[in-house]
């Protein structure tokens, strides 16, 4: 892994491109909240930025603006049931993580491609946002992938004592709460945004298995169809995307040209990075780790 230098971030790159709210229609017609970050000049490529479980797109706004500042037309989207894609009530709202990929992310990818069909198509995924790319309609159309903190969510591969907390969620907390409330009231439990019951139950079901969703989904042709270069970035202090969970996920994509990098906070003079920290403004010195790599892939594609 190369050294990261603040000198590579020009004054133009610090300009902060604001996002413009747009609406994306999912495959089943459901309206999804989204934001488009447009470069000042002609864009070099498009980026679909797919977030983690229950994390609204506003969390990624600073990083999306950075990508736009680097010349990348970037779309962020709220999966159904999250952020501005949440209905008035989640009780009884029908949604799963597979819906997020098959219906929401697939539609967002096509929406962005229609806007700039001549540009390379890039995907940035955080956590689940990079897990299920094999369920998109056309993973073979992706030209490059960069992910952070993407791996299985199997509790047994997480460090103690954190894994005992996660196990309690997978085996007890989520089944009980979704049965009682009709959705997962994560916010009142201090666990982030509320989740549709189907999303939470699927998450817990997968998380109880060492092979996560492999037994259910490995036969899907999209996992083998993705042949793009893939930068998989992890933080050494991430208690969720541990090396074991990370390798399990990446092995499902046999034809992707994968490159793995580990960010160690002690080497970057940072107190922590964890599962979420990369996208914090206070960690913006790390952002070129991803945007430089994406731009290199765009340049390589243009030269081919």
C-alpha positions as semicolon CSV with decimal commas, in nm:
position;residue;x (nm);y (nm);z (nm)
1;X;0,000;0,000;0,000
2;X;0,142;0,333;-0,103
3;X;0,184;0,628;0,125
4;X;-0,096;0,884;0,137
5;X;-0,006;1,247;0,107
6;X;-0,222;1,553;0,165
7;X;-0,022;1,718;-0,110
8;X;-0,218;1,509;-0,362
9;X;-0,539;1,691;-0,264
10;X;-0,550;2,013;-0,465
11;X;-0,740;2,325;-0,367
12;X;-0,998;2,240;-0,633
13;X;-1,049;1,899;-0,474
14;X;-1,133;2,066;-0,140
15;X;-1,405;2,273;-0,302
16;X;-1,699;2,056;-0,182
17;X;-1,942;1,998;-0,466
18;X;-2,298;2,008;-0,326
19;X;-2,536;1,726;-0,403
20;X;-2,865;1,776;-0,586
21;X;-3,161;1,572;-0,467
22;X;-3,310;1,345;-0,734
23;X;-3,560;1,060;-0,739
24;X;-3,478;0,712;-0,866
25;X;-3,753;0,467;-0,951
26;X;-3,672;0,115;-0,830
27;X;-3,738;-0,190;-1,046
28;X;-4,083;-0,232;-0,889
29;X;-4,174;0,136;-0,923
30;X;-4,096;0,241;-0,565
31;X;-3,950;0,592;-0,546
32;X;-3,607;0,614;-0,384
33;X;-3,440;0,923;-0,244
34;X;-3,104;0,994;-0,406
35;X;-2,848;1,271;-0,449
36;X;-2,640;1,350;-0,755
37;X;-2,297;1,510;-0,717
38;X;-2,188;1,670;-1,043
39;X;-1,833;1,781;-1,127
40;X;-1,784;2,138;-1,244
41;X;-1,624;2,025;-1,569
42;X;-1,687;1,726;-1,792
43;X;-1,707;1,410;-1,579
44;X;-1,446;1,138;-1,625
45;X;-1,667;0,850;-1,508
46;X;-1,979;0,775;-1,307
47;X;-1,983;0,636;-0,952
48;X;-2,274;0,465;-0,782
49;X;-2,210;0,488;-0,408
50;X;-2,396;0,217;-0,215
51;X;-2,407;0,250;0,162
52;X;-2,415;0,017;0,460
53;X;-2,709;-0,134;0,643
54;X;-2,945;0,131;0,777
55;X;-2,707;0,417;0,695
56;X;-2,881;0,704;0,512
57;X;-2,711;0,858;0,212
58;X;-2,647;1,187;0,392
59;X;-2,373;1,010;0,589
60;X;-2,176;0,972;0,266
61;X;-2,230;1,327;0,140
62;X;-1,878;1,458;0,218
63;X;-1,712;1,161;0,050
64;X;-1,947;1,182;-0,250
65;X;-1,858;1,550;-0,284
66;X;-1,491;1,456;-0,280
67;X;-1,548;1,210;-0,565
68;X;-1,727;1,480;-0,764
69;X;-1,440;1,718;-0,695
70;X;-1,214;1,458;-0,855
71;X;-1,427;1,464;-1,170
72;X;-1,655;1,166;-1,094
73;X;-2,030;1,202;-1,145
74;X;-2,154;1,040;-0,823
75;X;-2,496;0,913;-0,720
76;X;-2,588;0,821;-0,363
77;X;-2,915;0,645;-0,290
78;X;-3,124;0,552;0,012
79;X;-3,225;0,187;-0,002
80;X;-3,596;0,121;0,056
81;X;-3,691;0,165;0,419
82;X;-3,393;0,393;0,494
83;X;-3,352;0,771;0,501
84;X;-3,580;0,950;0,257
85;X;-3,682;0,612;0,109
86;X;-3,852;0,522;0,437
87;X;-4,233;0,505;0,434
88;X;-4,445;0,675;0,698
89;X;-4,446;0,349;0,894
90;X;-4,206;0,055;0,875
91;X;-4,452;-0,176;1,045
92;X;-4,538;-0,438;0,784
93;X;-4,324;-0,268;0,515
94;X;-4,201;-0,543;0,281
95;X;-3,827;-0,520;0,208
96;X;-3,516;-0,740;0,217
97;X;-3,147;-0,688;0,155
98;X;-3,188;-0,879;-0,169
99;X;-3,444;-0,615;-0,270
100;X;-3,183;-0,350;-0,200
101;X;-2,958;-0,512;-0,460
102;X;-3,201;-0,650;-0,718
103;X;-3,457;-0,368;-0,717
104;X;-3,285;-0,058;-0,579
105;X;-2,916;-0,075;-0,671
106;X;-2,990;-0,221;-1,016
107;X;-3,225;0,068;-1,091
108;X;-2,981;0,328;-0,958
109;X;-2,701;0,184;-1,172
110;X;-2,917;0,207;-1,485
111;X;-3,038;0,558;-1,392
112;X;-2,681;0,680;-1,375
113;X;-2,580;0,499;-1,694
114;X;-2,866;0,660;-1,885
115;X;-2,744;1,000;-1,772
116;X;-2,392;0,943;-1,906
117;X;-2,388;0,629;-2,126
118;X;-2,046;0,703;-2,272
119;X;-1,861;0,710;-1,939
120;X;-1,695;0,428;-1,745
121;X;-1,926;0,285;-1,478
122;X;-1,776;0,260;-1,129
123;X;-1,924;0,138;-0,800
124;X;-1,816;0,228;-0,447
125;X;-1,966;0,011;-0,175
126;X;-1,957;0,031;0,201
127;X;-2,032;-0,285;0,397
128;X;-2,349;-0,440;0,247
129;X;-2,319;-0,189;-0,037
130;X;-2,037;-0,403;-0,173
131;X;-2,163;-0,746;-0,067
132;X;-2,444;-0,808;-0,310
133;X;-2,312;-0,672;-0,640
134;X;-2,362;-1,017;-0,785
135;X;-2,738;-0,967;-0,752
136;X;-2,747;-0,660;-0,972
137;X;-2,905;-0,704;-1,313
138;X;-2,581;-0,643;-1,502
139;X;-2,271;-0,683;-1,284
140;X;-2,073;-0,746;-1,603
141;X;-2,133;-0,381;-1,696
142;X;-1,938;-0,253;-1,394
143;X;-1,594;-0,125;-1,498
144;X;-1,435;-0,099;-1,150
145;X;-1,533;-0,155;-0,788
146;X;-1,394;-0,005;-0,468
147;X;-1,525;-0,116;-0,131
148;X;-1,462;-0,036;0,233
149;X;-1,550;-0,264;0,522
150;X;-1,718;-0,519;0,298
151;X;-1,728;-0,877;0,420
152;X;-1,955;-1,135;0,573
153;X;-2,137;-1,049;0,895
154;X;-2,077;-1,380;1,069
155;X;-2,057;-1,315;1,442
156;X;-1,810;-1,599;1,509
157;X;-1,536;-1,427;1,307
158;X;-1,561;-1,108;1,511
159;X;-1,343;-1,039;1,816
160;X;-1,467;-1,079;2,172
161;X;-1,647;-0,922;2,347
162;X;-1,806;-0,756;2,043
163;X;-1,902;-1,088;1,886
164;X;-2,117;-1,180;2,188
165;X;-2,314;-0,859;2,144
166;X;-2,365;-0,935;1,773
167;X;-2,463;-1,295;1,847
168;X;-2,726;-1,170;2,091
169;X;-2,872;-0,957;1,812
170;X;-2,870;-1,235;1,553
171;X;-3,020;-1,502;1,780
172;X;-3,243;-1,303;2,017
173;X;-3,265;-0,928;1,964
174;X;-3,371;-0,909;1,600
175;X;-3,612;-1,208;1,602
176;X;-3,782;-1,081;1,918
177;X;-3,798;-0,714;1,823
178;X;-3,926;-0,769;1,471
179;X;-4,194;-1,004;1,599
180;X;-4,304;-0,755;1,864
181;X;-4,289;-0,431;1,662
182;X;-4,319;-0,544;1,300
183;X;-3,985;-0,381;1,222
184;X;-3,644;-0,347;1,387
185;X;-3,652;-0,041;1,621
186;X;-3,276;0,002;1,606
187;X;-3,287;0,374;1,679
188;X;-3,455;0,340;2,020
189;X;-3,193;0,077;2,106
190;X;-2,907;0,307;2,008
191;X;-2,814;0,091;1,708
192;X;-2,861;0,339;1,422
193;X;-3,155;0,372;1,184
194;X;-3,465;0,153;1,213
195;X;-3,488;-0,133;0,963
196;X;-3,771;-0,312;0,785
197;X;-3,839;-0,649;0,946
198;X;-3,744;-0,844;0,635
199;X;-3,409;-0,667;0,609
200;X;-3,326;-0,729;0,974
201;X;-3,438;-1,093;0,973
202;X;-3,240;-1,171;0,660
203;X;-2,936;-0,998;0,811
204;X;-2,966;-1,203;1,130
205;X;-3,025;-1,529;0,942
206;X;-2,712;-1,479;0,735
207;X;-2,511;-1,360;1,034
208;X;-2,573;-1,684;1,221
209;X;-2,393;-1,882;0,951
210;X;-2,018;-1,901;0,890
211;X;-2,082;-1,897;0,514
212;X;-2,323;-1,602;0,558
213;X;-2,544;-1,595;0,245
214;X;-2,332;-1,836;0,040
215;X;-2,568;-2,129;0,088
216;X;-2,861;-1,922;-0,039
217;X;-2,706;-1,714;-0,313
218;X;-2,377;-1,862;-0,439
219;X;-2,547;-2,013;-0,745
220;X;-2,650;-1,668;-0,868
221;X;-2,466;-1,613;-1,200
222;X;-2,388;-1,250;-1,123
223;X;-2,112;-1,335;-0,876
224;X;-1,907;-1,494;-1,153
225;X;-2,015;-1,234;-1,408
226;X;-1,841;-0,949;-1,228
227;X;-1,495;-0,930;-1,387
228;X;-1,395;-0,575;-1,300
229;X;-1,088;-0,468;-1,104
230;X;-1,180;-0,445;-0,736
231;X;-1,006;-0,251;-0,460
232;X;-1,113;-0,393;-0,124
233;X;-1,012;-0,160;0,160
234;X;-1,038;-0,255;0,526
235;X;-0,945;-0,099;0,858
236;X;-0,733;-0,308;1,091
237;X;-0,956;-0,205;1,384
238;X;-1,284;-0,297;1,210
239;X;-1,459;-0,547;1,438
240;X;-1,709;-0,648;1,169
241;X;-1,514;-0,685;0,842
242;X;-1,239;-0,895;0,995
243;X;-0,989;-1,077;0,769
244;X;-1,195;-1,399;0,794
245;X;-1,522;-1,227;0,707
246;X;-1,354;-1,031;0,429
247;X;-1,195;-1,330;0,258
248;X;-1,520;-1,525;0,263
249;X;-1,702;-1,251;0,076
250;X;-1,431;-1,189;-0,182
251;X;-1,409;-1,558;-0,266
252;X;-1,765;-1,541;-0,400
253;X;-1,642;-1,320;-0,686
254;X;-1,391;-1,554;-0,856
255;X;-1,329;-1,348;-1,169
256;X;-1,293;-1,001;-1,020
257;X;-0,934;-0,873;-1,026
258;X;-0,908;-0,809;-0,652
259;X;-0,657;-0,594;-0,468
260;X;-0,677;-0,576;-0,087
261;X;-0,546;-0,293;0,130
262;X;-0,555;-0,257;0,506
263;X;-0,565;0,086;0,669
264;X;-0,393;0,085;1,007
265;X;-0,485;0,389;1,219
266;X;-0,151;0,388;1,401
267;X;0,028;0,426;1,067
268;X;-0,192;0,724;0,973
269;X;-0,167;0,903;1,310
270;X;-0,535;0,836;1,372
271;X;-0,695;0,717;1,697
272;X;-0,934;0,486;1,510
273;X;-1,097;0,409;1,175
274;X;-1,327;0,116;1,246
275;X;-1,621;0,016;1,030
276;X;-1,750;0,368;0,961
277;X;-1,460;0,606;1,010
278;X;-1,335;0,629;0,652
279;X;-1,632;0,844;0,554
280;X;-1,591;1,097;0,834
281;X;-1,466;1,443;0,737
282;X;-1,200;1,401;1,003
283;X;-1,062;1,110;0,795
284;X;-1,068;1,294;0,462
285;X;-0,692;1,253;0,421
286;X;-0,770;0,886;0,354
287;X;-1,015;0,954;0,071
288;X;-0,759;0,966;-0,212
289;X;-0,677;0,606;-0,120
290;X;-0,996;0,525;-0,310
291;X;-1,043;0,813;-0,553
292;X;-0,686;0,792;-0,686
293;X;-0,732;0,420;-0,750
294;X;-1,062;0,479;-0,930
295;X;-0,909;0,746;-1,153
296;X;-0,619;0,515;-1,235
297;X;-0,867;0,252;-1,350
298;X;-1,044;0,512;-1,566
299;X;-0,712;0,613;-1,722
300;X;-0,615;0,249;-1,781
301;X;-0,947;0,181;-1,951
302;X;-0,908;0,485;-2,174
303;X;-0,558;0,377;-2,277
304;X;-0,663;0,020;-2,356
